[in-house]
Amino acid sequence: MRTLAWVDGAVELIDQTKLPQETEVLRIQTVPDLVAAIERLSVRGAPALGVAGGYGVALAAAASDPATDSDGFEAAVRSLRQARPTAVNLARMVDRVAAVARRDASRAIAEAEHIAEEELAASTAMGERGADLARELVASLPGRDAEAMRVMTICNTGGLATVERGTALAVIQTLHERGELAEALPLETRPLLQGGRLTTWELQRMGAPHRLLVDSAGPFLLARGAADLVVIGADRVAANGDTANKIGSFSLALGARHAGVP
C-alpha cells in the first residue's frame, strides 16, 4: 500500500504515531502542518521524509509563488529543511524541489512525484536484489534451508518508512512473495518500539508469518540457531562503506557474526 501520497493538492499520509491501534490518514494542506507531522514522527523514515519534503515544497510553492513572494517561499523551505535536522534525505529533496520551483513553481509537484517514483523503484530493486542475495548466502550454509528462511530484523524499514515496500523489509516481503520465507523475526526496537508497533503491522498486512522478539533476545536467539539471516536498514551509509543504524543493530551484528549467520 502507498503510505504517503499527493492527493488533490494535499499530502495524505498514514499517521505512524497512531499505529497499530488505529489507522488514520492525515490530510495536510499547509507547510506548518507538514512540519508538525514530521516533528512528532507522524511520518518518519529517511526515504519517506525525502518524499514528504518534496511534497512540502510543492505546498509552499502553491501558497507563496517564488517569483512574487520569495520571502514567504524561502521561509517555508527553511522550516521544512529544519524539521528534522539529522534527516539527510529531507534536506536533499527539499533543496532539489525548491531549485525547480524557483525556476517554475508549476513544476514543483512533478519533481516531487519523480522523487516518490524513484523511491518506489529503489525499494522494488532492493527487495529483488536482497532476496536473491539472501537465497545465495543461506544456500551456502550447511543445514540451512534457502527455501524456508527465518529472517531477523530491527526497527521499521517497510513502506511506512519509504512510501511503499521498503528497504530491509522489502527483502522480507519479496521472500514472502516468492514463497521462501518461513518466518520474519522483528525486534521491538527501543525506545519508540518502531519494530513492535510498525513492522509487525506491515507484516500482518502482507500476510507474512512473524513473531515479535524482545530486543535483548536477538543475539541469544541467533546463538541458538533461531534465524538464518539478519537484514537491517541503515540510517547512514558512508562513502567508505561504514554504516550507522539504530541502537540494537550492533548487538545483532555481533550476534550474527558469532553464530555464523549472514
N, C-alpha and C positions, 0 to 999 in steps of 0.2 A: 504494500500500500504506500501511497505517497503521503509523507508525514508533514510536508511543508510545500505550499504552492501559492502561486499568484492567481487569484480568482476575482474577476470583475473589478479590477482596480484596487484590490486589497490583498494583504498577506494572510493566508489561512494556515494555521499550524496546530498540531496537537500539543496541548499543554502538558509537558512532561512532569510537572510538579503534582498533577492530579492522578497520575498512573500509579499502580494498576487499578485502584478502586473505581476510577471514573475516567472515561474517555471524552474529554472536552476539546472541541475545536475552537480556537480563538480566531476571531476575525479582526485584523489590525489594519487601521486606515491612516495612522499618523506615525511619524518618526518617534516622538516621545513614547508612544505606547509600545513600539517595537524595541526601543532601548530598554524600557522597563521589563519587557518579556525576556530579553537577553540577560539582564542583570539578575533576575530572580530565577534563572535557569528553566524557564518555560520552554525555551529552545536552547539546546546545547549540543556539543559535538563539533569538531573542527570543520568538516565539510558543510554541515547544516548551518553553522554560523556564517560561513562564507556566502552561502546562498541567501540567507536571511539578510546579510549586509547588502548584497546586491539589490535585493528587492527593496530594502530600506532607502537606498539611493534613488530608486525609481519613485518611491513615495515622496522623497524630498524634492525631486525634480518636478513632480506634479504640483506640489504645494508652493515651491519657490523657483521659478524658472531661472537657471543660472545666468541667462542673458539679461534679465530685467531685475532680478533680486539676488545678486551674487552673495551679499552678506548673509541673507537668510539661508540660501542653499549651502554655503560653506559651513555655517554654524551647525546645520543638520548633519552634514558629512562628518564633522569633528565629533559630534555626540555619538554617532554610530561607531566610529573608529575606537572611541574610548569606552564603549560599553563593556568590553571585556579586554583589558589591556594585554593579557597574555595570549589572546587568540590570534595567531598569525594569519589564519585564513580569513578571519573577519576583516582585518585591516587591508589585506591584499585585495580582496574582492570589492570592498568599498572603494578603494582607490581606482580599481580597474573600471568600475561602472561610472564613477564620478568623472573620470577622464573623458569617457564617451559623452556623458551628459553635458559637460561643459561645451562640447562642440555642437551637440544637437540633443536637447532634452528629450525629444520624442523617441530617441533610440535607447534610452536608459533601460526600459523594460526588456527590450530584445536582448541586450547584452546580459542582463540578469538571468534571463531564461537560458541563454547559451551556457552560463555557469552551471545552472541546475542540470542541464543535459550532459555537460562534461562530467559532473559528479556522478550521475547515474551510469554513464558509460564506464567510468573508472571503477565503480562498485561492481558492475557486472563482470568486468575483466578481472578484477581482483578475486572475485568469487571463483571464477572458472580456473584461473591460473593457480590459485591457492589450493583448490580441490585436487587439481592434477598433481601438484607438489605433495600434498598430504598423502595421496594414494602411493606415490613413488617412495616417500620416506617410510611410511608404515609397512609397505610391502617388503622393504629391505630388512626389517627387523624379525628375528626368529620368534615364532609363537604369537605374532600379531596378525589380525585379520583386516586386510585393507578393504574388504567389502562390508565390514561392520565396525566402523571406527567409533571409539569413545573419545570425545574431544572436550578438553577443559578450556575455559576461557574466563576472563575477568572484565569487569566494567560493562559498558554498553557501547557496542560498535555496530549496531544494526541500522535500520532505516531511520530510526529516530535521530541518530547522530549524523546521518548522511543524506537524507531525503528519501532514499529507497534502497533496500537490500543491505548495504553496509560495507564494512571493510573486513575485519576478522569474522564478524558474524555472517557476512556474505559467503565466506568459505564454508561455514557450517550449513547455511541454507542450501548452497549448491550441492554439498554432500548429501543432504537430506533429499533433495530433488532427484539425485542420481540413485537413491536407494542404498547409499554407502554409509549412512550414519546410524550407528546403534544407539548412541545416546550423547546428548550435549550435557556438559557439567559446568554450568556457570557458577562463579563465586559471588557472594553478596556485594562486595566492593565497598569498603569503608571510605569516608564517613557518610556518604549520601545514599549508599545502597543502590547504585545505578544497576548493578547486576541483578539484585533481588527484585527491584521494582520494575525495571525497564526490559532487561534482556529476557527474563522469564516471560514477560508479557508478549514480547515479539516471538519467542519460541513457541508459546502456546498458540498464537495466531497462525503460525506457519505449520502447526501440527507436528512439530518435531519432538521426539521423546527427550525428556530432560529431567534433571534433578538439581535443586539448588544446594550449594555447599557453603558451609561456614568458611570464611576466609582462611582461618588458620589451619583448616583441614586439608587444603590443597596440596602442599608439599608432602604431607603424610600419605595421602591417598596415591600420589604419584609413586612414592616409595613402595606402596603395596600393590602396584600394577593395575590401578583402577582406571587409568586413562592411557590411550595410545598416542595422543598428540596434544600439544598445548598451542592455542592460537590466541594472540592478544593484539590489541591495537598499539599505536604509537602516537603520543601527543606531539612528539617532535622526532624527526629523523635528520641527523646532521650530515653534512657532506662527506664525512669520513666513515659513515655507517653507524655511528653511535645512535642509540635511541633513548628516549625518556618516556615513561608512562606512569600509570597510577601506582600508589603505594600498594604493595602486594604483587606487582609484576616481577620484582626482583626475586622474591622468595619462590615464585613459580619457576623462574628461570633456573635458580639454583637446584630446586627440587627435580626439575626435568633433567638437568644435566646429571645429577646424582643417579637418577633412575634410568638413564639412557633413553629418555623419551624425547622425540623431536619437538 
